[in-house]
Amino acid sequence: MPKKSTDVDWILKAMVAVAGADGRLNAREVGCIQKVYQERTGRPVDISGVMLAVHAYATKQDVLAELAAAAGSMSGELKEEIVRAACLMLLADERVAGAERERLKDIAAALQISESLLDAILGRAEPASGEDRS
């Protein structure tokens, strides 16, 4: 079921922020972004679309400020979905870089997600290794 455009934008921004945190983007990460985006919107996104998003969001600290500013108007469900998608990015390339983990923690903090809830979301995402668990 497609999500609202703004919801998908938040999900995409968080995923790209985590994927770009280590300064590299590999084929698995691109594939994960494409898969999650299509699942959430019902629309495909090609590699050039992913790369545009990466250039727009990956290195911007504004994403954290934007998430923090919008967090008050987001449902708990949306916040968890954003963090879950970011977790999938963390695990997409089967190599968790310290910078990626820190960015994930920063995203969770911006969304007012507790560390224990973050750990629970990560634990649910981990066995899936990028596969849909809904």
SVG drawing of the C-alpha trace seen along z (x, -y; Angstrom):
<svg xmlns="http://www.w3.org/2000/svg" viewBox="-2 -22 36 36">
<polyline fill="none" stroke="black" stroke-width="0.4" points="0.0,0.0 1.5,-3.3 2.4,-5.8 2.0,-9.5 4.7,-11.3 6.0,-13.1 6.3,-9.8 8.3,-8.2 10.5,-11.3 11.4,-11.0 12.1,-7.3 14.3,-7.9 16.2,-10.7 16.9,-8.6 18.0,-5.6 20.3,-7.8 21.7,-9.5 22.8,-6.1 24.0,-4.7 26.1,-7.8 27.5,-8.1 30.6,-6.0 31.3,-7.9 30.5,-4.9 27.5,-3.5 27.6,0.0 25.2,2.0 23.5,3.7 22.7,0.4 21.4,-1.0 19.3,2.1 17.9,1.8 16.9,-1.8 15.2,-0.9 13.3,2.0 12.1,0.1 11.1,-2.9 9.1,-0.7 7.5,1.2 6.5,-2.0 5.3,-4.0 4.3,-1.4 6.7,-3.2 10.1,-2.1 13.2,-4.4 16.1,-3.9 19.8,-4.1 20.0,-7.7 17.1,-8.6 18.9,-7.0 22.2,-8.8 20.3,-12.1 18.9,-11.4 22.3,-10.5 23.9,-13.7 21.0,-15.7 20.8,-14.1 23.8,-12.0 26.2,-14.6 23.6,-17.1 23.3,-17.4 20.1,-19.3 18.4,-16.0 18.8,-15.5 17.5,-19.0 14.6,-18.4 13.7,-15.1 13.8,-16.7 11.6,-19.6 9.1,-17.3 9.1,-14.6 6.4,-16.2 3.9,-15.9 4.8,-12.4 3.0,-9.3 4.9,-6.8 4.3,-4.3 6.0,-6.6 8.9,-7.2 9.4,-3.5 9.1,-2.9 11.8,-5.6 14.1,-4.0 13.4,-0.5 14.2,-1.6 17.4,-3.2 18.2,0.1 17.8,2.0 20.4,-0.4 22.7,0.3 22.6,4.0 22.3,3.9 25.9,4.3 26.5,6.8 29.2,4.5 28.2,2.1 30.5,-1.0 30.8,-3.0 29.8,-6.2 26.6,-4.4 25.7,-3.2 26.3,-6.7 24.1,-8.2 21.4,-5.7 21.6,-6.7 21.4,-10.4 18.3,-9.7 16.6,-7.8 17.5,-10.6 16.1,-13.3 12.9,-11.3 12.8,-10.9 13.2,-7.1 14.6,-5.6 17.8,-3.5 15.8,-0.5 13.3,-0.9 16.1,-1.4 17.7,1.8 14.3,3.6 13.8,2.3 17.3,3.2 16.8,6.7 13.7,7.2 15.4,5.9 18.6,7.9 17.5,11.4 15.7,10.1 18.9,8.7 16.9,6.3 14.0,8.6 10.5,7.4 9.1,8.6 5.6,7.1"/>
</svg>
